[in-house]
Amino acid sequence: MSNGYRCKYEIVTADNNLPGKVMLYEKPGCECFTNKHWHKNLEIDYIISGRMWTMQNNVDKDIEDGEYVVINSEEIHQTCGKTPDEKVKYLVVLFSYNYIKTYFKDFENYTLDVEKNEQAKQRIAQLLKAIVFEIENKGEFSDLKISCAMSQILMILFTKCRVKNPSASGSEPTDDLEYAKKAIDFIKENYKEKISLDDISSYVGLTPTYFSRYFRQSTRKTFKNYLNLVRLENTLLAMQNNNESETHAAKTNGFPSVKSFI
């Protein structure tokens, strides 16, 4: 069985009023451990104090005070404190997949590499520090300031740090995890439509029975459960951002009725 079956697929929902999710932690190194996982979101882990070990696509890296790593969409990653008892204070910023796709539709065809532009790297560090300040001090318009900082980070990454991904050729999947990625992409593009198990299994090139078992093992979610979570997230966003009614938002985002949404 391939590595794809041992890596959890993580579903990330955005915070209200933000283009993603921000989380500030302070805990012993041993409590910073995460199992191998992946998601469609773009992630930045920023160390305020302490030391942390990170793994991205089987590449190890140590980061400490003032340093950060950018974890690209679909990269398998893992973290842990360098010393079990040493306190680590760090910020995790997760950028919404839907928000990114609104402005940069083919972003998955690129790798975002801050090491290629030192000026951009330093500016992003300043913006991350500003986000930490707003979280800790929570003043007037803090959410707006955090949202602006996140948008500025994305703009810098997209304009100064993007590198064309040579593997983004639209070829067929080459390993078990790639089938899950292809299925998830299909769901995110077509969640508003009626999607059956036969439809999606045929799209990825697997039998319905095998795909159903495989998808659950790869993502820890059933196909139907994941589809409904995507529909739910988009329905709630439509209600929040566009002031749509429950009935209209539910039906335009894939639910057959408002009853099934509720």
C-alpha positions in Angstrom: 0.0 0.0 0.0 1.4 3.4 -1.0 2.1 6.4 1.2 -1.2 8.0 0.1 -3.1 5.7 2.4 -1.1 6.8 5.4 -1.6 10.5 4.9 -4.7 12.2 6.2 -6.5 14.6 3.9 -7.5 17.7 6.0 -10.5 19.8 5.3 -9.9 23.4 6.3 -12.7 26.0 6.7 -12.2 29.7 6.6 -12.7 32.0 9.7 -15.5 34.5 9.4 -14.5 37.7 7.6 -11.1 36.3 6.7 -9.7 34.8 3.4 -8.6 31.7 5.4 -7.8 30.7 8.9 -5.2 32.0 11.4 -4.2 30.1 14.5 -1.7 31.2 17.2 -0.2 28.5 19.4 2.2 28.3 22.3 3.0 24.9 23.7 5.7 22.4 24.4 7.5 20.9 21.4 6.1 17.5 22.0 2.5 18.9 21.6 3.4 20.5 18.2 3.5 17.0 16.5 1.2 16.5 13.6 0.9 13.3 11.5 1.6 13.4 7.8 -1.3 15.2 6.1 -2.2 17.3 3.1 -4.9 19.7 1.9 -5.8 21.9 -1.0 -5.1 25.1 1.0 -1.9 27.1 1.0 -0.3 27.2 4.4 2.4 29.2 6.2 4.0 28.2 9.5 5.8 31.1 11.2 7.9 30.6 14.3 7.8 33.4 16.9 10.0 31.8 19.5 11.4 28.3 19.9 12.4 25.7 17.3 10.4 23.4 15.1 11.1 20.6 12.6 9.1 20.5 9.5 8.8 17.9 6.7 7.5 18.8 3.2 7.3 16.1 0.6 10.0 14.1 2.5 12.3 17.1 2.7 13.3 18.0 6.3 13.9 21.6 7.5 14.5 23.2 10.9 13.0 26.7 11.5 13.4 29.0 14.5 12.6 32.5 15.8 11.4 34.7 12.9 11.6 32.0 10.2 8.7 30.4 8.3 7.9 27.8 5.7 5.4 28.0 2.9 3.5 24.7 2.3 2.1 24.5 -1.2 -1.3 23.1 -2.1 -1.3 19.3 -1.9 2.1 19.0 -0.3 2.4 16.2 2.2 3.7 17.8 5.4 4.4 17.2 9.1 5.7 19.2 12.0 7.2 18.7 15.5 9.0 20.7 18.1 12.8 20.2 18.1 12.9 19.5 21.8 10.0 17.9 23.7 9.9 20.3 26.7 10.9 23.5 24.9 8.0 25.9 24.4 7.3 26.9 20.8 5.2 29.9 19.9 4.1 29.9 16.3 1.5 31.1 13.9 -0.3 28.9 11.3 -2.0 30.8 8.4 -4.2 28.8 6.0 -5.4 30.5 2.9 -8.8 29.4 1.6 -8.7 27.3 -1.5 -11.9 29.0 -2.9 -10.5 32.5 -2.1 -7.3 31.8 -4.0 -9.1 30.2 -7.0 -11.2 33.4 -7.3 -8.1 35.4 -8.2 -5.5 32.9 -9.4 -7.4 30.1 -11.2 -4.4 28.0 -12.1 -2.4 28.5 -8.9 -2.1 24.7 -8.5 0.2 24.7 -11.6 2.8 26.7 -9.7 5.1 26.2 -6.7 5.4 29.2 -4.4 9.1 29.6 -3.4 10.0 32.5 -1.2 13.7 31.6 -1.4 13.9 33.0 -4.9 13.2 36.5 -3.8 14.9 37.7 -0.6 13.0 41.1 -0.5 9.6 39.3 -0.9 10.6 36.8 1.8 11.4 39.6 4.3 8.2 41.5 3.5 6.1 38.4 4.1 7.9 38.0 7.5 6.8 41.6 8.4 3.2 40.9 7.4 3.2 37.7 9.5 4.5 39.6 12.5 1.7 42.1 12.0 -0.9 39.3 12.0 0.5 38.1 15.3 0.2 41.6 16.8 -3.4 41.9 15.7 -4.3 38.5 17.1 -2.7 39.2 20.5 -4.0 42.8 20.8 -7.4 42.5 19.2 -8.2 46.1 18.6 -10.6 48.0 16.4 -10.6 46.6 12.8 -8.2 43.8 13.7 -10.0 41.3 11.5 -9.8 43.8 8.6 -6.1 44.3 9.2 -5.5 40.6 9.3 -7.5 40.1 6.1 -5.5 42.9 4.4 -2.2 41.3 5.6 -3.2 37.9 4.3 -4.2 39.4 0.9 -0.9 41.2 0.7 1.0 38.0 1.4 -0.9 36.2 -1.4 -0.1 39.1 -3.8 3.6 38.9 -3.0 3.6 35.1 -3.4 1.7 35.1 -6.7 3.7 38.0 -8.3 7.2 37.5 -6.8 7.6 33.9 -5.8 5.8 31.6 -8.2 7.6 29.0 -10.2 5.9 26.9 -12.9 5.4 23.4 -11.7 6.9 21.0 -14.3 4.6 18.2 -13.1 1.5 20.2 -13.9 0.9 18.7 -17.3 -2.6 17.3 -16.9 -1.3 13.7 -17.1 -3.0 10.8 -15.6 -2.4 10.0 -11.9 0.8 8.0 -11.2 0.2 6.9 -7.6 -2.6 6.3 -5.2 -2.6 9.8 -3.7 -2.9 11.3 -7.2 -6.2 9.6 -7.7 -7.5 11.3 -4.5 -6.3 14.7 -5.7 -8.0 14.2 -9.1 -11.3 13.2 -7.4 -11.1 16.2 -5.0 -10.5 18.6 -7.9 -13.4 17.1 -9.7 -15.7 17.6 -6.7 -14.5 21.2 -6.2 -15.2 22.0 -9.8 -18.6 20.2 -10.0 -20.1 20.3 -6.5 -23.0 22.4 -7.8 -24.1 19.6 -10.1 -25.5 16.2 -9.3 -22.5 13.8 -8.8 -23.0 10.1 -8.4 -20.4 7.5 -7.2 -20.5 6.1 -10.8 -19.7 9.6 -12.2 -16.6 10.2 -10.1 -15.2 6.7 -10.2 -15.5 6.7 -14.0 -13.7 10.1 -14.1 -10.7 8.9 -12.1 -10.7 5.5 -13.9 -11.6 3.1 -11.0 -14.5 0.8 -10.3 -17.2 2.3 -8.0 -16.5 -0.3 -5.3 -12.7 0.2 -5.3 -13.0 4.0 -5.5 -15.4 4.1 -2.6 -13.0 2.1 -0.4 -9.9 3.9 -1.7 -11.3 7.4 -1.2 -12.3 6.7 2.4 -8.8 5.3 3.2 -7.1 8.2 1.5 -9.1 11.1 2.9 -10.7 9.6 6.1 -14.0 10.7 4.6 -16.6 9.0 2.4 -17.1 10.4 -1.0 -20.7 11.5 -0.1 -19.5 13.1 3.2 -16.7 15.0 1.5 -19.1 16.2 -1.3 -21.6 17.5 1.3 -18.9 19.3 3.3 -17.8 21.2 0.1 -21.4 22.0 -0.6 -22.0 23.1 3.0 -18.9 25.4 3.0 -20.0 27.1 -0.2 -23.6 27.4 0.9 -22.6 29.1 4.2 -20.3 31.5 2.3 -23.1 32.5 -0.1 -25.4 33.1 2.8 -22.8 35.1 4.7 -21.2 37.1 1.9 -24.0 37.5 -0.6 -27.0 37.6 1.9 -28.6 34.7 0.0 -31.6 32.9 1.6 -31.1 29.4 2.8 -33.2 28.0 0.0 -31.5 29.8 -2.8 -28.0 29.3 -1.4 -28.6 25.5 -0.8 -30.0 24.8 -4.2 -27.4 26.8 -6.1 -24.6 25.0 -4.3 -25.6 21.4 -5.0 -28.1 20.5 -2.3 -31.3 19.0 -3.8 -33.4 20.9 -1.2 -33.1 23.2 1.8 -34.2 20.2 3.9 -31.1 18.2 2.9 -28.9 21.3 3.6 -30.4 21.7 7.1 
